[in-house]
Every structure is written in structure tokens, then in C-alpha cells.
């Protein structure tokens, strides 16, 4: 859920950072597919409704942060769930239509709508249990403060929460909050037998429009691919073992299903070729292999405590910032040489706004830890849990201030 990687032939200054990942600007209609390039952008949770999302867009925290603070976040105190087993892939009829294949999967595809800062975003998920556990990409829910799920086979929408994530694999498990049962589920197949040339169908919440899932058909074009998925600015991560296909995918398809001709899930749609700033479609797509995704799912459902898994929400202050350095310190007109400069007025109701932190303030400390940059602010804030009361020190035109704030919660 973050700005697209700008093609190498263009130059763009990195956006300011926040202490949580947030979504990009609303997308524009898709151009024709572009020639293959060296960078790939996530088909991200699509900011479809509110253009003001652009005002809170930012990066700078990095993929390692959730892992670094993870020991402070334990799994919920419930009994570990039994593992979900992948089935042996079967070959569907060569005469099966795309619609017939999709019909086996679509009832278990969900629309995921999130609130991030002042904006909204949308992506896709797959029901993996009849009681409302959902597999999706971490970047679909990352940085969100609330999640709403629309199940295709139900008329109502549900609130949901993050159970756990593996940031390094871009995999998340979320859970519907209501006491639900009897929901349809996807069938997950062993992805190790997939071959180049196999027919696949991509199913997702294309362009965040909701309603019946969008369906496209293509072929597997490469296996075991390693890609660099941009998260905006200098933030990116390497994803390994990806399935590449030419089934057209769109912004909003992230977390959706890549299925074989039997309607079995063999991958989770995750990234598409960057075709220019804010492009929305790609015929070169990448999916997390089902074996990889299911491995993470079962570790989360088993409540495994490990540095690459994060459970629940992390602390959130609610500021958009950039680092204070030699290039901008002199222009601030105050005696400060490092810290995190607040570049936009914090949204009403956020901890920062409640404390009186305004645009132009420089945050220099959180919870007794010195803040010297936007990254160190993120580390300091996310080392606390939602509801923690921490001291925040900042400098503005009125001088130096310290206040105790109650941190809100945001998904890692």
C-alpha cells in the first residue's frame, strides 16, 4: 500500500515518511502494458475513494522494522489451530471456461477495505476457514487503523483485525470479528508441481470496485522468480520463489487468487510490472507460491513466536514526517540539527493532534528514546503497543514541549 516505483528513466524525490506504511494516490486508468523493466511494483491495496490519501502517503520505516520490534507482541492467548493442508493439484478439463473455473473460487474471495490515516484503500483476500480467517498480502493491511471485509456470498460487511503477518514474505492472516460460520473457503493446492505453460486464472478486487471478483486468464511464464517490490521512496524488499504469469492483474488485486484449471489456489497475487507512475494494470504479474503462503499461515495459526512474525497492532502516533538534516535544519529557524520534522497537520483525533503537535514541529524524543530521524521515530513509536502512555518531546516556534500521549494502534 504505497507509492509505485518510478521507472529508472525518471527522477523523483522520495516522499516524506510516516511511522507506518500508507497507501498511494488514487490510480488513473491503465495504460497499455509496457516493456519488461528491472523493477516491479506491488499491485497495491487500491486507494479508490478518497484523493486526500495523497496527503498522508509516505514511506521510510522499512521492512525490517516490524521484525525488529516483534518480541514485544505476542500471539493472542488462544489454543493453536491445526495446520491447513495443501491438496495435490488436479488437472481440470481442457474445455473448462474461465468463468467455470472462477465460479469454484469466487464465493471465497473477499474485498478488503481499509482506513489509513485520512484515506481509504482496498485489496483482496481469500477465506481459508469457514469461521472467517482470511489470507491476504501484508501490504494490503499494513498501516491501516481499521479493516472491513465484504464476503461475496454474504450481503453484509464485517469488521476484521490482523491476527499476524510475515512482512518479509508479504503474507498476512486477518480474522472477521463477528462470530461467523459456514463461510465458503478456497482450496489450496501444492504449488511445487506448477510448470511453465500451465493455464492459470487471476481473481481479485480489480481497481477496488467491489462486487463480483474480476477474472482474467493467462499462463505461467516463469517460476522461482526473485523480484524487488518497491514500497515507495528508498523502501523496498526482495521476494523470492515467486510465480510469474501473464494473466492481467490490476491495482486492488493484491491478496487475490491465482488458480489452476481445477479452481485450486496455487498462488497469491502480489506484484505487477511497474509501467509508469500510478499505472493500474500489468500483464506481467507475480504471485506468492501457495506453499510459501500456507507455510506462513500455519506458523501464525500455530502461534509460533519468531522474529519474522508480528502479531496484532503496533503503536501509532499519527504524524507525517521527514528527517531533519543539514539540508533543511537551517531553514527551520530554530536550534535543532536532528529529529523528525512534521510535514503536515496531524489528523484530528490522532495522538499527535491531541498533544498539540503541529505542522513544522520537530519531534526529538519518544518514551525516553532520542529521535534523530524519521526512521528512529518509527522505531521508537512501534516499540510500544496501542494504549501505552509515552512521553513525546518536540520543538516548535513556541519552544520545547513534552507531553504524555496515549498511542493509537495501527497494523504493522
C-alpha positions as CSV (number, residue, x, y, z in Angstrom):
1,X,0.0,0.0,0.0
2,X,2.5,2.5,-1.0
3,X,3.6,4.6,-4.0
4,X,4.8,2.9,-7.1
5,X,8.5,2.5,-8.1
6,X,9.2,5.3,-10.6
7,X,10.8,3.9,-13.8
8,X,14.6,4.3,-14.0
9,X,14.5,6.9,-16.7
10,X,12.6,9.3,-14.3
11,X,13.8,11.1,-11.2
12,X,11.5,11.7,-8.3
13,X,12.4,13.0,-4.8
14,X,11.3,10.4,-2.2
15,X,8.1,11.3,-0.3
16,X,8.1,12.2,3.4
17,X,7.8,9.4,5.8
18,X,5.3,8.3,8.4
19,X,5.7,5.9,11.2
20,X,3.5,3.5,9.3
21,X,3.1,2.5,5.7
22,X,0.2,4.2,4.0
23,X,-1.4,3.9,0.5
24,X,-0.7,5.8,-2.7
25,X,-2.8,8.4,-4.5
26,X,-5.9,7.3,-6.4
27,X,-4.9,5.4,-9.6
28,X,-5.5,6.6,-13.1
29,X,-6.9,4.3,-15.9
30,X,-4.4,1.6,-17.0
31,X,-2.2,2.3,-20.0
32,X,-1.2,-0.5,-22.4
33,X,1.3,-2.9,-20.9
34,X,4.9,-1.6,-21.0
35,X,8.0,-3.5,-22.0
36,X,9.6,-5.5,-19.2
37,X,11.8,-3.5,-16.8
38,X,14.0,-4.2,-13.9
39,X,11.7,-3.0,-11.1
40,X,8.3,-4.3,-10.1
41,X,5.6,-2.5,-8.1
42,X,3.1,-4.0,-5.9
43,X,-0.5,-4.2,-7.3
44,X,-1.3,-2.4,-4.0
45,X,-4.4,-2.0,-1.9
46,X,-6.1,0.5,-4.2
47,X,-6.8,4.0,-3.0
48,X,-10.1,4.3,-4.9
49,X,-12.4,6.6,-2.9
50,X,-10.6,9.5,-1.3
51,X,-8.0,11.5,-3.1
52,X,-6.7,13.0,0.2
53,X,-4.9,9.8,0.6
54,X,-2.1,11.6,-1.2
55,X,-1.7,13.9,1.7
56,X,-0.7,11.1,4.0
57,X,1.3,9.0,1.6
58,X,4.8,8.2,2.7
59,X,7.4,5.7,3.5
60,X,10.7,5.4,5.2
61,X,10.2,2.9,8.0
62,X,11.5,-0.1,6.1
63,X,10.5,-3.7,6.0
64,X,12.8,-4.7,8.9
65,X,11.0,-2.6,11.5
66,X,8.2,-5.0,12.3
67,X,10.7,-7.8,12.8
68,X,12.9,-5.6,15.0
69,X,10.1,-4.8,17.4
70,X,8.2,-8.1,17.1
71,X,9.3,-9.6,20.5
72,X,7.0,-7.1,22.2
73,X,4.0,-8.5,20.5
74,X,2.7,-11.9,21.5
75,X,0.1,-14.0,19.8
76,X,-3.4,-14.0,21.3
77,X,-3.9,-16.3,24.2
78,X,-5.9,-19.0,22.4
79,X,-5.2,-22.6,21.5
80,X,-3.1,-23.0,18.4
81,X,-5.1,-24.1,15.4
82,X,-4.4,-27.2,13.4
83,X,-2.5,-26.7,10.2
84,X,-4.3,-26.2,6.9
85,X,-3.2,-28.9,4.4
86,X,-2.5,-28.3,0.8
87,X,-4.1,-30.7,-1.6
88,X,-2.5,-32.5,-4.5
89,X,-3.1,-30.3,-7.6
90,X,-5.5,-31.8,-10.1
91,X,-5.9,-31.1,-13.8
92,X,-9.2,-29.6,-14.8
93,X,-11.0,-30.2,-18.1
94,X,-9.2,-28.6,-21.1
95,X,-12.7,-27.4,-22.1
96,X,-13.4,-25.6,-18.8
97,X,-14.1,-21.9,-19.4
98,X,-12.5,-19.1,-17.4
99,X,-15.9,-18.4,-15.9
100,X,-16.4,-22.0,-14.8
101,X,-13.0,-22.1,-13.2
102,X,-13.6,-18.8,-11.4
103,X,-17.0,-20.0,-10.2
104,X,-15.4,-22.6,-8.0
105,X,-13.3,-19.9,-6.2
106,X,-15.2,-16.6,-6.3
107,X,-17.5,-17.3,-3.4
108,X,-14.5,-17.5,-1.1
109,X,-12.9,-14.2,-2.5
110,X,-13.4,-11.2,-0.2
111,X,-13.0,-7.5,-0.7
112,X,-10.8,-5.8,1.9
113,X,-11.3,-2.1,2.6
114,X,-9.0,-0.3,5.0
115,X,-8.7,3.1,6.6
116,X,-5.2,4.5,6.6
117,X,-4.8,8.0,8.1
118,X,-7.3,10.3,6.4
119,X,-7.7,7.9,3.4
120,X,-9.1,4.6,2.3
121,X,-7.7,1.8,0.4
122,X,-8.9,-1.6,-0.9
123,X,-7.5,-5.0,-1.8
124,X,-8.4,-8.7,-1.9
125,X,-8.3,-11.7,0.4
126,X,-9.1,-15.4,0.4
127,X,-11.2,-17.2,3.0
128,X,-9.2,-20.1,4.4
129,X,-11.5,-21.2,7.1
130,X,-15.3,-21.3,7.4
131,X,-15.1,-19.2,10.6
132,X,-13.6,-16.2,8.9
133,X,-9.8,-16.5,8.7
134,X,-8.5,-14.7,5.6
135,X,-5.2,-14.9,3.7
136,X,-4.0,-11.7,2.1
137,X,-0.8,-9.7,1.5
138,X,0.7,-7.8,4.4
139,X,0.9,-4.7,2.2
140,X,-2.9,-4.7,1.8
141,X,-3.4,-4.1,5.5
142,X,-0.1,-2.5,6.5
143,X,-0.5,0.9,8.2
144,X,-4.3,0.6,8.5
145,X,-6.3,1.5,11.6
146,X,-9.5,-0.4,10.6
147,X,-10.4,-3.2,8.2
148,X,-13.7,-4.0,6.7
149,X,-14.4,-7.2,4.8
150,X,-17.1,-7.9,2.2
151,X,-17.7,-11.6,1.6
152,X,-19.1,-12.4,-1.9
153,X,-21.6,-14.9,-0.6
154,X,-23.0,-12.7,2.1
155,X,-24.9,-9.5,1.9
156,X,-23.3,-7.7,4.9
157,X,-19.8,-6.5,5.5
158,X,-17.8,-7.3,8.6
159,X,-15.1,-5.7,10.6
160,X,-11.8,-7.6,10.9
161,X,-8.5,-7.5,12.6
162,X,-5.0,-8.6,11.8
163,X,-4.0,-11.9,13.5
164,X,-0.4,-12.0,12.3
165,X,1.9,-11.0,9.5
166,X,5.2,-12.0,8.0
167,X,6.5,-8.8,6.5
168,X,9.4,-10.4,4.7
169,X,7.1,-12.8,2.8
170,X,4.3,-10.2,2.4
171,X,1.8,-12.6,3.9
172,X,-0.9,-11.7,6.4
173,X,-3.7,-13.5,8.2
174,X,-6.8,-11.5,9.2
175,X,-9.9,-12.6,11.1
176,X,-13.5,-11.5,10.8
177,X,-14.6,-10.1,14.2
178,X,-18.1,-11.4,14.1
179,X,-19.0,-15.0,15.2
180,X,-19.4,-16.4,11.7
181,X,-19.6,-20.0,10.5
182,X,-20.3,-21.8,7.3
183,X,-18.3,-19.5,5.0
184,X,-17.0,-20.9,1.8
185,X,-13.3,-21.5,1.6
186,X,-10.7,-21.7,-1.1
187,X,-8.9,-25.0,-1.8
188,X,-5.1,-24.5,-1.6
189,X,-3.0,-26.8,-3.8
190,X,0.6,-27.8,-3.6
191,X,2.4,-25.3,-5.8
192,X,5.6,-27.4,-6.3
193,X,4.2,-29.2,-9.4
194,X,3.4,-26.0,-11.3
195,X,5.0,-25.8,-14.7
196,X,5.8,-23.1,-17.2
197,X,2.9,-23.0,-19.7
198,X,0.2,-24.1,-17.2
199,X,-3.0,-22.2,-17.6
200,X,-3.9,-20.0,-14.6
201,X,-6.7,-17.7,-13.7
202,X,-6.3,-14.5,-11.7
203,X,-9.2,-13.4,-9.4
204,X,-9.4,-10.3,-7.4
205,X,-10.9,-6.9,-6.4
206,X,-9.6,-5.1,-9.5
207,X,-9.5,-1.4,-9.2
208,X,-11.1,-1.7,-5.7
209,X,-14.5,-1.6,-7.3
210,X,-16.1,-4.4,-5.2
211,X,-18.9,-6.6,-6.4
212,X,-18.2,-9.8,-8.3
213,X,-14.5,-10.5,-8.5
214,X,-12.7,-9.6,-11.7
215,X,-11.3,-12.6,-13.6
216,X,-8.5,-12.9,-16.2
217,X,-6.8,-15.9,-17.7
218,X,-3.2,-16.5,-18.8
219,X,-0.3,-18.8,-18.5
220,X,2.6,-19.4,-16.1
221,X,5.6,-17.7,-17.8
222,X,8.4,-18.3,-15.2
223,X,8.9,-20.0,-11.8
224,X,11.0,-19.3,-8.7
225,X,11.5,-15.6,-9.6
226,X,13.2,-13.1,-7.4
227,X,11.8,-9.6,-7.6
228,X,12.4,-6.2,-5.9
229,X,9.0,-4.9,-4.8
230,X,9.0,-1.2,-4.2
231,X,7.3,0.3,-1.2
232,X,7.9,3.9,-2.3
233,X,11.0,6.1,-2.0
234,X,14.0,4.0,-1.0
235,X,12.0,1.4,0.8
236,X,11.8,-2.0,-1.0
237,X,12.1,-5.6,-0.3
238,X,13.2,-8.8,-2.1
239,X,10.6,-11.5,-2.6
240,X,11.8,-15.0,-3.6
241,X,10.2,-18.0,-5.2
242,X,7.5,-16.0,-7.0
243,X,5.3,-17.4,-9.7
244,X,5.2,-15.2,-12.9
245,X,2.2,-15.2,-15.2
246,X,0.8,-13.1,-18.0
247,X,-2.8,-13.1,-16.6
248,X,-3.6,-9.4,-16.5
249,X,-3.8,-8.0,-12.9
250,X,-4.9,-4.6,-11.6
251,X,-4.5,-2.4,-8.7
252,X,-6.6,-3.9,-6.0
253,X,-6.0,-7.5,-6.9
254,X,-3.3,-7.9,-4.3
255,X,-4.1,-10.8,-2.0
256,X,-6.3,-12.3,-4.7
257,X,-6.1,-15.9,-6.0
258,X,-4.0,-17.3,-8.8
259,X,-5.7,-20.7,-9.5
260,X,-5.2,-23.7,-11.8
261,X,-7.8,-25.1,-14.1
262,X,-9.4,-27.0,-11.3
263,X,-10.1,-23.9,-9.3
264,X,-7.4,-24.6,-6.8
265,X,-5.2,-21.8,-5.4
266,X,-1.6,-22.1,-6.5
267,X,-0.5,-18.6,-5.7
268,X,-1.5,-15.2,-4.1
269,X,-1.4,-12.2,-6.4
270,X,1.2,-9.8,-5.0
271,X,3.1,-7.7,-7.5
272,X,2.9,-6.4,-11.1
273,X,5.3,-4.8,-13.5
274,X,5.8,-1.0,-13.0
275,X,4.5,0.7,-16.1
276,X,5.0,4.3,-15.1
277,X,3.7,6.3,-12.2
278,X,0.3,5.3,-10.8
279,X,-0.4,2.8,-13.6
280,X,-3.0,0.3,-12.7
281,X,-2.7,-2.8,-14.9
282,X,0.0,-5.3,-15.8
283,X,0.3,-8.4,-17.9
284,X,3.5,-9.4,-16.1
285,X,2.4,-10.4,-12.6
286,X,3.9,-12.2,-9.7
287,X,2.3,-14.3,-7.0
288,X,3.5,-15.7,-3.7
289,X,3.6,-19.5,-4.2
290,X,0.8,-21.3,-2.3
291,X,3.3,-23.4,-0.4
292,X,5.1,-20.3,0.8
293,X,1.9,-18.6,1.8
294,X,0.5,-21.6,3.5
295,X,3.7,-22.2,5.4
296,X,3.3,-18.7,6.9
297,X,-0.4,-19.2,7.6
298,X,0.2,-22.3,9.6
299,X,3.0,-20.7,11.6
300,X,0.7,-17.8,12.5
301,X,-2.2,-20.1,13.3
302,X,0.2,-22.2,15.5
303,X,1.1,-19.0,17.4
304,X,4.8,-19.5,16.7
305,X,7.0,-16.9,18.4
306,X,9.7,-15.9,15.9
307,X,11.4,-12.6,14.9
308,X,9.9,-12.7,11.4
309,X,6.3,-12.9,12.7
310,X,4.3,-10.0,14.1
311,X,1.0,-10.4,15.9
312,X,-1.7,-7.7,16.3
313,X,-1.2,-3.9,16.1
314,X,1.8,-1.7,16.9
315,X,1.8,1.8,18.4
316,X,0.8,4.8,16.3
317,X,1.4,8.5,16.8
318,X,-0.2,9.9,13.7
319,X,2.3,12.1,12.0
320,X,3.8,12.5,8.6
321,X,7.5,13.3,8.9
322,X,10.8,13.7,7.2
323,X,14.3,13.6,8.7
324,X,15.9,16.8,9.8
325,X,19.4,17.0,8.3
326,X,22.0,19.5,7.2
327,X,20.0,20.4,4.1
328,X,16.9,21.6,5.9
329,X,17.9,22.3,9.5
330,X,18.9,25.9,8.8
331,X,15.6,26.8,7.2
332,X,13.6,25.8,10.3
333,X,14.7,28.9,12.2
334,X,15.2,27.1,15.5
335,X,18.1,25.5,17.3
336,X,17.7,21.9,16.1
337,X,20.0,19.8,14.0
338,X,18.3,16.4,14.0
339,X,14.9,14.9,14.6
340,X,11.7,14.1,12.7
341,X,10.1,17.2,11.1
342,X,6.3,17.0,10.9
343,X,5.4,18.0,7.4
344,X,1.6,18.0,7.5
345,X,-1.0,18.9,10.2
346,X,-1.9,15.7,12.1
347,X,-5.4,14.4,11.5
348,X,-7.9,15.3,14.2
349,X,-8.2,12.7,16.8
350,X,-4.7,11.3,16.4
351,X,-2.4,11.2,19.5
352,X,-0.2,13.8,17.9
353,X,-3.1,16.2,17.3
354,X,-4.4,15.7,20.8
355,X,-1.0,16.5,22.2
356,X,-0.8,19.8,20.2
357,X,2.0,18.7,17.8
358,X,1.5,20.7,14.7
359,X,2.9,21.0,11.2
360,X,6.5,22.3,11.4
361,X,7.2,20.7,14.8
362,X,10.4,18.7,15.2
363,X,10.0,15.6,17.3
364,X,13.2,14.8,19.2
365,X,12.2,12.1,21.7
366,X,9.6,9.4,22.4
367,X,9.4,7.3,25.5
368,X,12.8,8.3,26.7
369,X,14.4,7.4,23.4
370,X,16.1,10.1,21.3
371,X,14.6,10.7,17.9
372,X,17.2,11.8,15.3
373,X,15.4,10.9,12.1
374,X,12.1,9.7,10.6
375,X,13.3,6.1,10.9
376,X,14.2,6.4,14.6
377,X,10.8,7.9,15.3
378,X,9.2,4.9,13.7
379,X,11.4,2.5,15.7
380,X,10.6,4.4,19.0
381,X,6.8,4.5,18.4
382,X,6.4,1.0,17.2
383,X,8.4,-0.4,20.1
384,X,5.2,0.4,22.1
385,X,1.8,-1.2,22.0
386,X,-1.5,0.6,21.4
387,X,-2.8,2.1,24.5
388,X,0.7,2.7,26.0
389,X,1.2,6.1,27.5
390,X,4.5,7.6,26.4
391,X,6.2,10.9,26.6
392,X,6.8,12.8,23.4
393,X,9.2,15.8,23.2
394,X,9.1,18.2,20.3
395,X,10.3,21.7,19.3
396,X,8.2,24.3,17.6
397,X,8.2,28.1,17.2
398,X,7.0,28.4,20.8
399,X,9.9,26.4,22.2
400,X,10.4,22.9,23.6
401,X,7.5,20.8,24.8
402,X,7.0,17.5,26.4
403,X,3.6,15.7,26.8
404,X,2.3,12.3,27.6
405,X,0.2,10.7,24.9
406,X,-1.8,7.5,24.6
407,X,-0.7,5.7,21.5
408,X,-3.3,4.5,19.0
409,X,-3.0,1.2,17.1
410,X,-2.0,0.6,13.5
411,X,-1.4,-2.7,11.6
412,X,2.3,-3.4,11.1
